[in-house]
Amino acid sequence: MDATNLDILDLVQEEDVKFIRLAYCDLFGVQKNMAIMSSQLRRAFEEGIAFDGSAVKGFGTPERSDLFLVPDGSTASLLPWRPAHERVMRLCCNVRNPDGSDFEGYSRNILKKAIQRCADMGYICNTGTECEFYLFRTDEEGNPTLIPHDRGGYHDVAPLDRGENIRREICLALEEMGLLPECSHHERGPGQHQIDFRYSDALSAADNFIAFRMAVKAIASQNGCFASFMPKPLTGESGNGLHIHLSLSQGGKNLFHQGQNHSQTAESFIAGILQRAAEITAILNPLPNSYSRFGCFEAPRYISWSHQNRSQLIRIPASTEEHTRMELRSPDPSCNPYLAFALLLHAGLDGIEAGEKLPPASRKILFEEQENLRPALPHTLGEALELLRRSSFVQKYLPAHTLEQYLAEKDREWKEYTEAEDPQAFSVSRYFETV
């Protein structure tokens, strides 16, 4: 057993930890967990804890269902909103086969392979997220409603912003868990909020995003609210985006530079992502409801890039040289971050290997559907799934069974959506409480 895991065993004793949550997510980014008693943690580290993979969406079949959860000691965090006596610790897990090999269909393992490829090419990819969510009121029985928690707008303060104390609790809890929120504020929509994270390595960023969604929902519930990450919960209001910030470093030097002075490596990385953006949109925006967000309230529609212009798919925000990066503005928080980050990394690295040239920056405001000749993101999940299905790029980097499972589930969702009498009502019924 390595030193990190031994330290965690000591911490369990020191902090009066009684319950261990072994956390992982299914193929679609939905968090799962199994709770074990702290006395079983050593066995979990050494042998793993068995579970039924066939019961998890996208994992296994009944004839090959045995999988094992093996906790990653470096991800340990205490849950501040749980009791201070007989505490609860959460650990992200690796998923392994009975022979001890990595289960290839687990999205965290897929991301780890992309990170290893990046390292083999001599780069480190720093990843940061900005995530939006809504807070809604609950009824007398604690059930969520579609009534926003407040009527505030962008950067409003109390009393228009009624969520500032909830955001405060969330940020303090995240800090106590070892995550690094940088800022928080009220967003444009009524009851809508945003929390930004400091950049980290891609695996930590994905682990932290899953933990973030859990923390937001738990703390909102304790405050009598319901938090939803559904991409477009309210028709006519701002949607929830997940802006992903990426930069590359080599030898301690950031390869993204401000202004027109990006390195060729950085430009090829961006070009690779632009080239593959349409065919991975079904991963970045996995719900039928995701496509209601495009083209309004600063959510992009066209495949373009620029400096600072928020109407573009990719923009280079104004920043110091150390923090210069690209910002991808199309994804939403319903995605599986492990799959999203993995495919973005591979797309960028393919761009570097091929020496892709970055097209000219666009200076236009592209929120409206006004440029029919400009490449656009898919308009519906149906279109996005067809692009995903035909993508030789995705077939190269996702295991065949994983892609097949993903497409099968999303095809079913798209069919149900198109057959619904009221598509928005269907989306609310299907995703509002689960995303």
MOJOJO-V788581 format. One line per field, one symbol per residue. phi: phi as a letter, one per 20 degrees, with the letter a starting at -180 (. if undefined). burial: # if it has 9 or more other C-alpha atoms within 8 Angstrom, else .. A space follows every 10 residues. Layout:
phi: ???
burial: ???
//
This chain:
phi: .fffffffff fgffeledcd eeebcffdne fcbcecfffe fgfffecndf beffedgneb cgfcdfccec fegfdfbeef eegfdlfddd cfdedcfgen ffffeeffff fgfffffgff endddecccc cdbdddfdef enefdeegfb dfcgmfdfef eedffffgff ffffffenec fdbbafefff mdcbcddffb ffffffgfff ffgffgfffg ffdmccecdg gbfcfndgee dcfddcbdcb mndfeecfme dfffgfffff fffgfdgffd ffefcedgfg efefnblmef cdebbaemff eefccdffaf gfdfbecede fcfefeffff ffffffffff fffemgeffg fedeedfeec cfeegcfgeb fgfffffffe ffffffddgg ffffffffff ffffffffef fcgffffffe dgeee
burial: ....##.##. .#...##### ########## #.#..###.. #.###..##. .###.##### ....###### ###.###### .....##### #######... .##.###### ##.##..##. ..######## ########.. ...#...### ####.##..# ####.##.## #.#####... #..####### ########## ###.###### .#..###### #..####### ###...#### ########## ...#####.. .##.###### ####.##### ########## #.#####.## #######.#. #######... #..####### ########## ########## ##...#.... .....##... ......##.. #.###.##.. #..##..##. .##.###..# #.##..#... ..#..###.. ###.#
//
